[in-house]
Amino acid sequence: MTDRALRESATFDRATIRGIQRAAETGIYHIRGAGAKRALPHFDDLLFLGASMSRYPLEGYRERCDTDVTLGARHASKPIHLDIPITIAGMSFGALSANAKEALGRGASAVGTSTTTGDGGMTPEERGHSKTLVYQYLPSRYGMNPDAIRAADAIEIVLGQGAKPGGGGMLLGQKVTERVAGMRTLPVGIDQRSAARHPDWTGPDDLTIKIAELRELTDWEKPIFVKIGASRPYYDTQLAVKAGADVVVLDGMQGGTAATQDVFIEHVGIPTLAAIPPAVEALQGLGVHREVQLIVSGGIRTGADVAKALALGADAVSIGTAALIALGDNAPELEDEYQKLGSSAGFYDDWQAGRDPAGITTQDPELSARLDPIEGGRRLANYLRVLTLEAQTIARACGKSHVLNLEPEDLVALTIESAAMARVPLAGTSWIPGAGL
Amino acid sequence: MGVLNEEVVDLHVSTVRELNSALHKAHDGEHWRVTNPGGAHNVAVGIDSEIDVVIDGHVGYFAAGMHQKGTVTIEGSAGTGLAENMMSGRVHVKGNASQSAGATAHGGLLVIDGTTGARCGISMKGVDIVVGGNVGHMSAFMAQAGRLVICGDAGDSLGDSIYETRIYLKGQARSLGSDCIEKPMREEHLAELAELLAAAGRTESPSEFRRYGSARTLYHFHSENSSAY
């Protein structure tokens, strides 16, 4: 074999060839779950400097490093107080099983943070098990009930999602069970489309009135978030603030989805790393940085990622894919079952298909029953604690008594690309590519 | 004009916030009148009790938004998103309504004596809408459930990508949207249309209407249908 000098094409590599073959066989584009899989400039390309002669570190096990954050105090009379700056991103009942939603609520509540609904409305499971629950207000308005908004702790108006800025949603028929269909007022088993645009407003001026309407409905009690998929974060953040948002949620292209075209996931939107500085610049330019909070999502995996996002100016981060992995997604114990589905542990992304052996991205009663919501919640709480401890470890090393005191000055970049995107110097230099242009 | 024991809120004097706050605290059976609305946005949003509200004039966006239980009568015209996502009760506009009237509404009865703009009944989810005049383009887009009665004409692409909403049209549609077809008017349709017209205070005869609904060819995604999208 070694003498045959086989050379794989960089242009037509095996995955590309397989994609062409698959398209020719099926006549339909590839739909899958999760976020961008291509290599992108990311938080891994940044490093913390740590304390030195001119900076004093905090003692790791004696001196406090706080992690709490308040969201929504700009206009809401009842802002949200979270113990940790890591929230659970919006994921729908429908995309996820009821047990998975309950597990997310249990895990988040155990560590004092929030969960978020998704398309299709609020289920009793997630409300009942989530101490702090953010209600997503989506273009489809499936299951949209003013009583649910009143029962929520905050409202997140969704304009876009990092995996697919400019795209609507889809829930394939195999997941549209009687309960899911009933909540969404649709026939059972159809491929359910979710609109990309809101049905009753267009543009930032209308959004101002829409936000005012939601405030009127809730008597100005609840924080209003505006979620954007990262594409033009500078302008979108400015416009969201002008429209009256209390919190801007910014989702980069590594952010996951339950079901989207692969071509959309991989080719639309910008990386999380590239999206944060323009959004922070917009907030600072308007004089509302830290008054209007910025929540960043899309590829958060470790406490280092959390700390880096905060250092770049975010007030909190949000996790989706990582939370599902914590619940048991892609677990190696399920390898035999992944093989039967034509996948493998570590690769499984058919979250749209409803056949998830881990019982997370499914509506099948037998598969769903595999996920114990109490055990899932325990695992998620563990993971969130680790993220928090890791972020605190880094913050203390940088001499910060609160993780939100981390700042760009604590960071350097490993590559020219990440230095330009994150707007921090290339390590060992004072060079920030593009600065001053 | 006035009703015995009627509460009056003058929007020349009070703010929309004060009005809505008072309406949210109101009790079943109360009568309210709003004077000088002056095209204000978000008037009477979030009512959730069996109250009767009359608005003396024109209103802006999202009037009676997310309405539940009570009755709102607008003695004028309404802006964008009238009664959006209403759940129950009744909203009646004596004049015209702008675009997205009754958007995503889940229940109740929305009556518009005049004409509406584009996207009337967009993504409606169970509401009944009766329009005395015409509706604009893309009305009943992705409409899921409920009935839309149009006593005048409809603009382009009526019922595009419609699900299970039934449309009753007296006049002409400039065009039908993808997957929207004319369907036979059976006895049960004539009967439910008669009820809707009566509930809206209309005098048209059900026999003057035609019914439209979903051909259900787009319920499952097939690339062979790509020309429909």
HADDOCK unambig.tbl for C-alpha pairs under 7 A between the chains (distance, minus, plus):
assign (segid A and resid 27 and name CA) (segid B and resid 223 and name CA) 6.42 0.50 0.50
assign (segid A and resid 28 and name CA) (segid B and resid 223 and name CA) 5.74 0.50 0.50
assign (segid A and resid 141 and name CA) (segid B and resid 104 and name CA) 6.56 0.50 0.50
assign (segid A and resid 146 and name CA) (segid B and resid 66 and name CA) 6.18 0.50 0.50
assign (segid A and resid 185 and name CA) (segid B and resid 125 and name CA) 6.26 0.50 0.50
assign (segid A and resid 185 and name CA) (segid B and resid 144 and name CA) 6.63 0.50 0.50
assign (segid A and resid 186 and name CA) (segid B and resid 144 and name CA) 6.41 0.50 0.50
assign (segid A and resid 190 and name CA) (segid B and resid 219 and name CA) 5.30 0.50 0.50
assign (segid A and resid 190 and name CA) (segid B and resid 220 and name CA) 5.77 0.50 0.50
assign (segid A and resid 191 and name CA) (segid B and resid 219 and name CA) 5.87 0.50 0.50
assign (segid A and resid 191 and name CA) (segid B and resid 220 and name CA) 5.02 0.50 0.50
assign (segid A and resid 191 and name CA) (segid B and resid 221 and name CA) 6.49 0.50 0.50
assign (segid A and resid 199 and name CA) (segid B and resid 100 and name CA) 6.70 0.50 0.50
assign (segid A and resid 199 and name CA) (segid B and resid 103 and name CA) 6.40 0.50 0.50
assign (segid A and resid 199 and name CA) (segid B and resid 122 and name CA) 6.49 0.50 0.50
assign (segid A and resid 200 and name CA) (segid B and resid 80 and name CA) 6.91 0.50 0.50
assign (segid A and resid 200 and name CA) (segid B and resid 81 and name CA) 5.25 0.50 0.50
assign (segid A and resid 200 and name CA) (segid B and resid 100 and name CA) 5.35 0.50 0.50
assign (segid A and resid 200 and name CA) (segid B and resid 103 and name CA) 6.41 0.50 0.50
assign (segid A and resid 213 and name CA) (segid B and resid 42 and name CA) 5.50 0.50 0.50
assign (segid A and resid 213 and name CA) (segid B and resid 45 and name CA) 6.87 0.50 0.50
assign (segid A and resid 216 and name CA) (segid B and resid 17 and name CA) 6.65 0.50 0.50
assign (segid A and resid 216 and name CA) (segid B and resid 20 and name CA) 6.78 0.50 0.50
assign (segid A and resid 216 and name CA) (segid B and resid 45 and name CA) 6.58 0.50 0.50
assign (segid A and resid 217 and name CA) (segid B and resid 45 and name CA) 5.94 0.50 0.50
assign (segid A and resid 217 and name CA) (segid B and resid 46 and name CA) 4.83 0.50 0.50
assign (segid A and resid 219 and name CA) (segid B and resid 21 and name CA) 6.63 0.50 0.50
